[in-house]
Amino acid sequence: MASIGSTYFYLGVPSLPPDEFEKYATRVFEEWEVYVGNNLSLQDYSLSLEFEEGSIKAASTIGATLAAIYIGIGQYGSFISGLETIQRQVKDAGDFLSERASAPFQGTRIKPRVQKRGDSLASLEKLFVKVQSSEITVDDAMAEAERIFGDELAEAPGFVGTLKNSLEDAPLYGKQISLPLEDFDTGQLLPKEQHASLPKPKKPQPPKHKLRVEVWRETKESERKVRVVKL
């Protein structure tokens, strides 16, 4: 699976006690996976989330096969329209994750730092921008797409032809596409709607060992897995 979006979160506050830290990480993942399941228009995808203590650090990734991306994009009329829609859904999922990870620490004055990346979706979108601005040819863009997805192109035989036709039909010097998943946001994030409260942070003594909690699903329907690693 190719990464279609990743989010990195940092908040410089004391960590939760080890047992609460694992519950916190698992709870955030549970809420995030429900949101993604309800809002991402892909038939299948993978989810992974890692929380590391010390300060609160998190890294998440949404992955999808090229076949799933192609089917998802095809729901929205045109290739570029579908690409923009799926990309926006992934961005919103990153915003939601950041909001939920921030929720227990809203009483502090420390602002979280959040970085979101569009990964393969952003790379595809850049190809359209470069072709429309005449920076590269359609053939150059197709060669770059092959480098992005490699052997996965064989899994979605219709993707290559559809992408090439869409690039050829894209109007030159048209309105450039924004790249919302590559910005860097700072500031305190507040949830847009009410959710079940997460455990309130305490002020424990520094742990002897830092922990990393890894939670993931390899596919949309696979069993959720959790691993706790001492660092």
Phi, psi and omega in degrees: 000143176267146175287128178252359177176138179222150181228137179237131188231136177219133176222118185278069178233160175301145182284166173283161171303152186308314183293321179288329180297317178295317179296320178300311181297317181294320180295316178299317179299317181300315180292321180295316183293326176295316179298313181298317180299329182272344191233350181259122186274056175234142181291329182210152181192166174245154178228137173218143181215130177237130173246133178238135183267179193121266152267175180273116178235139179218148175221129181232154177218136168252127180240155177205150174286158178297325178299317179293320178299315182298315179295319179297315179297324183294349180283350193240038169081293179239160181300311184292324177296316178295319179299314180297320182293312179298319180296319178296321178297319178295318177300315180298324177296323176294321177297317180298315179300315180297320179297316182288325177293331181278338192308316183289351188243021184292340180284347180275161177266000180281130183266135178288153172250130185229133176232131180240140179233143180273346176051232188295327178293317178295323178296319177297317182296323177298326179300318178295317180300316182292321178293316182294331179265008177063025176285326179222163176272169176298319179298320176298319180295320179293323177295323178292321177300323178294323177291325181293314189254342175055229186294342181295341179302330180291340182279344181228077187301332180280346186296314186300311181296318181294318179297314181297315179298321181293321177294319179294328182274348182294127183291136178290147178056025175285183179298126182289149181277133175286158179241075189293340184272003182248011180276170180236116185250140172232158179131162179284129184259131180243141179296142181280342180215166184283137177225165175302137186289144175270164182298140179287137180290142175254185179241077183282166171291151179303132182290153177294324179232136172285152181242149168237128178253122181248126179231134183201160168234131181282333173219172182299324185259358183284166180290139176288137180241146180227136177223134177248125185240131173275130183260000000 
